[in-house]
Amino acid sequence: MIGLPEFLFMLLLAGLPGLVALYDILRSEFTGNNKLIWSVVVVLLPLAGTLFYLLIGRRQKVASTAPPGQTAPHR
């Protein structure tokens, strides 16, 4: 059985990188259903999904069309 310190460490280890990856997914543009797919993968598999997203998913983002120094308009 794990104690409270171990549980909190596991929560931090799994949760924080997953939240950062999910934030990046939600604020970025993807083609097709890739945004939905990556969101589900990161939520259901926090550690593995975050790792897969960092290795594979970030390359699938659509390049921004905004001029340098400006953000693209939100849809």
C-alpha distance (Angstrom), angle and dihedral (degrees) to the residues before:
residue distance angle dihedral
M1 . . .
I2 3.78 . .
G3 3.77 124.8 .
L4 3.77 130.2 -135.0
P5 3.83 96.2 -90.8
E6 3.80 91.8 52.9
F7 3.80 91.6 46.1
L8 3.80 92.2 50.8
F9 3.80 90.9 47.8
M10 3.81 91.2 51.1
L11 3.80 91.1 47.1
L12 3.79 91.0 51.0
L13 3.80 92.4 44.6
A14 3.81 93.4 50.1
G15 3.78 101.7 29.5
L16 3.78 107.4 45.0
P17 3.82 98.6 52.2
G18 3.81 89.0 43.1
L19 3.81 91.7 53.3
V20 3.80 91.3 48.5
A21 3.80 91.0 49.6
L22 3.81 91.7 46.2
Y23 3.82 90.6 50.3
D24 3.81 90.0 51.2
I25 3.80 91.5 48.5
L26 3.80 94.2 49.2
R27 3.80 95.4 48.5
S28 3.82 94.7 46.0
E29 3.79 131.9 78.3
F30 3.79 120.7 -119.7
T31 3.78 133.1 176.7
G32 3.78 120.3 -107.1
N33 3.79 117.0 -20.8
N34 3.80 95.4 -27.0
K35 3.82 92.9 113.6
L36 3.81 91.5 55.1
I37 3.79 93.1 43.8
W38 3.82 94.5 49.8
S39 3.81 91.4 45.5
V40 3.81 91.5 53.8
V41 3.81 92.7 45.3
V42 3.82 93.0 51.1
V43 3.83 93.0 45.7
L44 3.82 95.6 46.9
L45 3.82 96.9 39.1
P46 3.81 105.7 28.3
L47 3.81 100.1 178.3
A48 3.79 100.6 31.3
G49 3.82 93.2 36.3
T50 3.80 92.2 51.6
L51 3.79 91.2 48.3
F52 3.82 92.1 48.1
Y53 3.80 90.8 47.6
L54 3.80 92.2 51.1
L55 3.80 92.0 47.8
I56 3.82 100.0 39.1
G57 3.79 114.0 4.8
R58 3.79 100.8 57.9
R59 3.81 89.5 63.6
Q60 3.81 89.6 57.4
K61 3.80 94.4 64.1
V62 3.80 118.2 116.1
A63 3.81 112.6 -115.1
S64 3.79 114.9 -109.6
T65 3.81 116.8 -107.8
A66 3.82 94.4 -158.7
P67 3.83 119.5 113.8
P68 3.81 114.9 -102.6
G69 3.79 112.4 -76.9
Q70 3.81 94.2 24.5
T71 3.76 130.4 89.1
A72 3.77 123.1 -126.9
P73 3.83 114.6 -104.1
H74 3.79 114.7 -96.8
R75 3.77 117.9 -118.2
